[in-house]
Amino acid sequence: MTRIKICPNCTTEYFPHIERCADCGAVLLTPEENKKMQEEKKRCMDKSLENTVVVREGSLKWMDELYNVLIGSNIPCGVHTDAGCKKGCCGDTYRLLVSSENAERANERIEEHCAKLHPELQTSREMMSQGKCPACASPVSDDAVECLDCGLTLLIIEDK
C-alpha cells in the first residue's frame, strides 16, 4: 500500500517523498494528520468571538487570505463588512476581527505572513533603523519625509 500526503490548504494529493505543495507551498500531511488539522480548523472557525478588535482592514480578497492564515494558525477570527453607499461611489469596507486576547498573536502571525510574501520589507526596515534610505543607502534623518539623494518617499502623511 502506497502512503500519500495531502496539502492541508488545497487538498492536492502527493507521493510520500514530497514535502511541500507545489501550488501553495504548504507542508504536506499524512491523511491522519490532515483530518486532525481540518477538525481543529473547523473548531476554530465555529468558535464565537467576544470583545472583538479590528486587526486589519482592506479588500475582501486580502481579508480572506488573512482569515485563512489566522484560522490555519488556530486563531479564531471573522470578517465584518460595512456596506458602501447606495450611490456606488464608495465600496464595501472589510475588517478582520479577532478577540482582544488574541490580537497580539494575530498581528504577529500576519506580520510573519507579510514578511514571507515580501522579504524586502525587513531589509527596508533594517536600513531605515540604521538611518539609511532603503533605495540608495544614503543617510537620512529619523524625521525625513523624503530621501534627499534619490527622492524616495520615506513617510506618508495622511490628512484626516
N, C-alpha and C positions, 0 to 999 in steps of 0.2 A: 504494500500500500504506500503510495507516494503522499507525503505530507505537503500541504500547501501553506502559503502565508497570504494574508489578506491586508489590504490597505484599510485602515480604520476610517478614512475620510471618504474615499470613492468606491470602496468595496471591490476593487480590482484584485483578482487572484494572481499569485506569482508562484514560481518554483521555490522550494525551500531555501536554496542557497542565496537568494536575492534578499537584500537587507532593507532597501528603501523603494518607495513607489516612484516609478518613472514619471508620473504625471504631476504629483503634488509634493514629493519629497518626504512624505511621512514614513516613519519607521513601521515596517510591516510586522504583523502579529500572527500568531497561530490562530486557528478558528476559536479555540477556547478563550484565549486572551482577548480576541476581538469581541466575542459575545459578552464577556465580563465588562469590557470597556464600554460597549454600547448600552448595557444595562445601567452602568454608572452615569453615562451621559444623559440617559432618559430620566433618571432620578434627579439629576442636577437641573434639567430643563423643567421638570414638574414642580420643583421647589418654589414656593411662593416667596416673593421679595418683600421685605419690610424695611422701613427707614431708607428708602432709595435715594441715591445721589447720581447725578449725571457724570459719567467718566469721559464720554466723547460725544461729539455731535458732528453730523456730516451726511453724506449721501446714503441712500438705502443700501447700495452695494457695499460701501465701506463699513457701515454698521453691521451688515450681515456677516462680513468677513471677520470683524472683531468679535461679534457674538459667537461665532464658531470657534475662534481662538480661545475665548474665555470658557465656553462650555467644554471644550477639549481639555482645559486645564482644571476642570471641576469647580469652576467659579460660577455660581448661579447668576444669571443676568436676563435682561429683557430689552426690547427695543420699543420705544414710545414714539408715536407720530403725532405731530401737530399739523393739522391741515393748513395749507396755504390759503390765500384769499380767494374769493369766488370769481374774481376778475381774470385769474390765470397769470397774473404778473409775478406772484410770489409762490414759489414751490413749497412742497411739504418740508417740514423740519423733522429730522430723525435723530433721536437721542438714545445712547446706550446707557442703561441703568443697572446698577448693582446695589446691594445693601451697603450701608455705610461701613460696616465692619469688614467688608471685602474690597473697599475702594482702593486702598493702598496696594493690595495684592493684584487687583485688576489692572491698575495703572502700570505696575512693574511688568506684568505679563504683556500688556500692549506695547510698552517701550521695547521689550525684548523682540516682539514680533516686528515692530518697525525697524529695529536695528538689523534684523535678519533681512528684511526687504531692501533696506537702504544702508549698507555698511558705511557708506561715505559720510553719513551724518555724524558718526562717532569721531571720525577723523576731523571733520569740521569743528565739532565741539572742542576737541583737544587743542586744535590750533588756536581757536578763539580764547580758550583758557590760558594759553601761553602768550596772549597778546599779539597774535598774528592773524592776518587775513587768510581765510581758508582757500581763496583762489590763487593768490600770488605770494603768500607768506611774508608780506611787508608788515612792519609793526603798525598796530592800530591801538588806540586807547580804549578803555573799557566802555566809555560812553559814546564812542564813534557810531554814527549812523551809516556812514559810507567809507569805503577804503579810498584814501587819497591817491593811491597809485593806480589801481585798476578800476575803481568806480563801483565795485560790488556793494550792493545794499546789505548792510550788516544788521540793521534793526528796522523793523516795520512798525510805524506808529499809526494806530487806527484811531480815527475820530469817532467818538460815540455820539 
